[in-house]
Amino acid sequence: MCIGMDDKKKVKEEIKTQANNPMHGVKLADVLDHLVEKHGWESLGERINIRCFKSNPSIKSSLTFLRKTPWARDKVERLYLRSIKK
């Protein structure tokens, strides 16, 4: 199967885009582990107001919620990026 020139350009653009994405290759579980270790559940629940961080929090329940809820995942990823820049 041959790859056309347009396909090659798309692949190169995607690689370039991912190279500029600081979240590329970072697992959500690792992000959550880092944030819980750094802030703890109570502080995390204050920073990001979602029930899975406030009521009987666990990594498993939080991952389930975050994988299904893009707005919450976005907030968690932004907090992670801010925390690793410091």
N, C-alpha and C positions, 0 to 999 in steps of 0.2 A: 504494500500500500504506500503510495507516494503522499508526501505532505506538501501542500501548495505553499506559495510564497505568503499568502494571507495568513495561513495557519502558523507559519514560522514567526511572522510579525506578532501575532496574538500571543504566542507562547513567550516571546521575548518581553513583551509588555507586561504580561502577568508575572514573570520572574522579577522584573524591575519593580513592579508594584509591591510584591511580597518582600523584596529586599528592604524596602522603605517602611515596612510594617513592623513596629516593635513587638507586636503580639504574635507574629508568625512563628509557629513552632512551640509556643508556650501553651501548655495544657491548662484548662480551666481548673482542674484539681490542684495544680501547682500554684496557680494564682490565689485560690482560696486558702490553701495551706499557708502561703506567705502572709496573707492579710490577717488570718487568725493568729498566727504566731506573733506578728508585729503589733496588732491592735487588740486582740482578744475579741470574743463574741459580743460582749456588752458594748464596747466602743464601736465595733463594726456595725451593730444595730443602730447606734446613734448617728453614725456617719451616713449609712444607707438604710433608710427606713423601710425595711421589708421584714415580714413576719418570720421568715425562715432563719433570720439572724437573731430574733428576739425571743421567740417562743420555742423552747426545747431545741436549740440549734444543734445541727450536726453537719458534717461535711456531706454525707450522702443526701440528706434532704435538701440541702442548699444547692448541691450540684443538679439535682433533679429539677428544682425550680428554675435555676439560672439557665439551664439548657432549653427550657420551654418559654422563657420570658426575656426577649431581646432587650427591653428597656432596662431591666435589672442587671442583666449581664453587662450591658454597656457601662452602667454606673460602677460596677465592680472592676471592670477593666480599666476605667479611667482612674479610679482610686489606686489600683495596682501600679499603673504607669507613673502616677505622681509619687508613690512611695519608693519606687526604685530609682527615681531621678535624684532623690535627696541623699 
